[in-house]
Amino acid sequence: SSASSSSSSISTQSVSSHQMVGAHDEDSWQLISINQVEFKIIGDCSRCAMIEIDPLSGENAAKGALRTLASYRRNHSEILFGK
């Protein structure tokens, strides 16, 4: 993590206070603040398969979220979710 000032940042307090965040808004974020600790965004974030696992059963729920993301957010072998 690295402290920095940026015009393109959002605090988790704003999000948890029901601020509307649009699809893929996180792509333009340069700084995230969580409990007054600032994290500088330094690169892409690839998505793992855990979003397809049912947390209660541990089984593959296969809802197609990764397939959908891969259809338009693929970078080589990675499926990107934010920066």
Short mmCIF file of the C-alpha atoms (twelve columns), coordinates in Angstrom:
data_MODEL
# 
_entry.id   MODEL 
# 
loop_
_atom_site.group_PDB 
_atom_site.id 
_atom_site.type_symbol 
_atom_site.label_atom_id 
_atom_site.label_alt_id 
_atom_site.label_comp_id 
_atom_site.label_asym_id 
_atom_site.label_seq_id 
_atom_site.Cartn_x 
_atom_site.Cartn_y 
_atom_site.Cartn_z 
_atom_site.pdbx_PDB_model_num 
ATOM 1  C CA . SER A 1  0.000   0.000   0.000   1 
ATOM 2  C CA . SER A 2  1.115   3.518   -0.679  1 
ATOM 3  C CA . ALA A 3  -0.371  6.818   0.460   1 
ATOM 4  C CA . SER A 4  -1.099  9.242   -2.335  1 
ATOM 5  C CA . SER A 5  -3.607  11.901  -3.312  1 
ATOM 6  C CA . SER A 6  -5.756  11.460  -6.377  1 
ATOM 7  C CA . SER A 7  -8.762  13.003  -8.023  1 
ATOM 8  C CA . SER A 8  -10.075 9.544   -8.888  1 
ATOM 9  C CA . SER A 9  -10.619 7.872   -5.537  1 
ATOM 10 C CA . ILE A 10 -13.521 6.498   -3.567  1 
ATOM 11 C CA . SER A 11 -13.844 5.652   0.088   1 
ATOM 12 C CA . THR A 12 -15.457 2.446   1.279   1 
ATOM 13 C CA . GLN A 13 -17.564 4.585   3.611   1 
ATOM 14 C CA . SER A 14 -19.138 6.214   0.566   1 
ATOM 15 C CA . VAL A 15 -19.883 2.858   -1.016  1 
ATOM 16 C CA . SER A 16 -21.288 1.391   2.188   1 
ATOM 17 C CA . SER A 17 -23.422 4.517   2.550   1 
ATOM 18 C CA . HIS A 18 -25.307 3.451   -0.585  1 
ATOM 19 C CA . GLN A 19 -23.407 5.643   -3.046  1 
ATOM 20 C CA . MET A 20 -24.190 4.415   -6.524  1 
ATOM 21 C CA . VAL A 21 -21.142 3.012   -8.247  1 
ATOM 22 C CA . GLY A 22 -21.465 2.200   -11.927 1 
ATOM 23 C CA . ALA A 23 -20.313 -0.868  -13.762 1 
ATOM 24 C CA . HIS A 24 -16.525 -0.849  -14.097 1 
ATOM 25 C CA . ASP A 25 -16.098 2.461   -12.228 1 
ATOM 26 C CA . GLU A 26 -13.242 0.739   -10.382 1 
ATOM 27 C CA . ASP A 27 -11.232 0.805   -13.634 1 
ATOM 28 C CA . SER A 28 -10.578 4.518   -13.159 1 
ATOM 29 C CA . TRP A 29 -9.836  4.427   -9.411  1 
ATOM 30 C CA . GLN A 30 -6.291  5.325   -8.490  1 
ATOM 31 C CA . LEU A 31 -6.693  5.248   -4.705  1 
ATOM 32 C CA . ILE A 32 -8.887  3.269   -2.297  1 
ATOM 33 C CA . SER A 33 -9.350  4.273   1.329   1 
ATOM 34 C CA . ILE A 34 -10.363 1.616   3.874   1 
ATOM 35 C CA . ASN A 35 -10.677 2.639   7.532   1 
ATOM 36 C CA . GLN A 36 -8.511  5.699   6.898   1 
ATOM 37 C CA . VAL A 37 -5.735  3.621   5.286   1 
ATOM 38 C CA . GLU A 38 -5.051  4.541   1.677   1 
ATOM 39 C CA . PHE A 39 -4.080  1.980   -0.964  1 
ATOM 40 C CA . LYS A 40 -2.669  3.073   -4.307  1 
ATOM 41 C CA . ILE A 41 -3.933  1.071   -7.287  1 
ATOM 42 C CA . ILE A 42 -0.897  -0.046  -9.277  1 
ATOM 43 C CA . GLY A 43 -2.196  -2.502  -11.869 1 
ATOM 44 C CA . ASP A 44 -4.865  -4.804  -13.204 1 
ATOM 45 C CA . CYS A 45 -6.633  -7.303  -10.949 1 
ATOM 46 C CA . SER A 46 -7.328  -10.737 -12.386 1 
ATOM 47 C CA . ARG A 47 -10.332 -12.681 -11.189 1 
ATOM 48 C CA . CYS A 48 -10.026 -16.178 -9.721  1 
ATOM 49 C CA . ALA A 49 -12.540 -19.006 -9.961  1 
ATOM 50 C CA . MET A 50 -13.654 -18.629 -6.318  1 
ATOM 51 C CA . ILE A 51 -16.584 -16.431 -7.378  1 
ATOM 52 C CA . GLU A 52 -18.110 -19.563 -8.895  1 
ATOM 53 C CA . ILE A 53 -17.880 -21.599 -5.633  1 
ATOM 54 C CA . ASP A 54 -20.883 -21.797 -3.301  1 
ATOM 55 C CA . PRO A 55 -19.492 -20.737 0.111   1 
ATOM 56 C CA . LEU A 56 -21.928 -22.971 2.022   1 
ATOM 57 C CA . SER A 57 -21.465 -26.212 0.110   1 
ATOM 58 C CA . GLY A 58 -17.984 -25.695 -1.348  1 
ATOM 59 C CA . GLU A 59 -19.301 -26.913 -4.681  1 
ATOM 60 C CA . ASN A 60 -18.982 -25.226 -8.041  1 
ATOM 61 C CA . ALA A 61 -22.136 -23.139 -8.457  1 
ATOM 62 C CA . ALA A 62 -21.237 -22.423 -12.137 1 
ATOM 63 C CA . LYS A 63 -23.467 -19.388 -12.530 1 
ATOM 64 C CA . GLY A 64 -21.459 -18.167 -15.508 1 
ATOM 65 C CA . ALA A 65 -19.983 -15.000 -13.993 1 
ATOM 66 C CA . LEU A 66 -16.469 -15.823 -15.191 1 
ATOM 67 C CA . ARG A 67 -17.706 -16.798 -18.641 1 
ATOM 68 C CA . THR A 68 -19.550 -13.482 -18.907 1 
ATOM 69 C CA . LEU A 69 -16.532 -11.461 -17.723 1 
ATOM 70 C CA . ALA A 70 -14.248 -13.400 -20.078 1 
ATOM 71 C CA . SER A 71 -16.415 -12.477 -23.042 1 
ATOM 72 C CA . TYR A 72 -15.330 -8.837  -22.786 1 
ATOM 73 C CA . ARG A 73 -12.691 -8.474  -20.018 1 
ATOM 74 C CA . ARG A 74 -10.049 -11.015 -21.056 1 
ATOM 75 C CA . ASN A 75 -6.360  -10.113 -21.279 1 
ATOM 76 C CA . HIS A 76 -4.523  -13.159 -22.627 1 
ATOM 77 C CA . SER A 77 -5.218  -15.953 -20.101 1 
ATOM 78 C CA . GLU A 78 -6.505  -13.621 -17.346 1 
ATOM 79 C CA . ILE A 79 -10.026 -12.338 -16.760 1 
ATOM 80 C CA . LEU A 80 -9.739  -8.792  -15.457 1 
ATOM 81 C CA . PHE A 81 -11.852 -7.281  -12.728 1 
ATOM 82 C CA . GLY A 82 -10.803 -3.715  -12.090 1 
ATOM 83 C CA . LYS A 83 -7.351  -2.217  -12.146 1 
# 
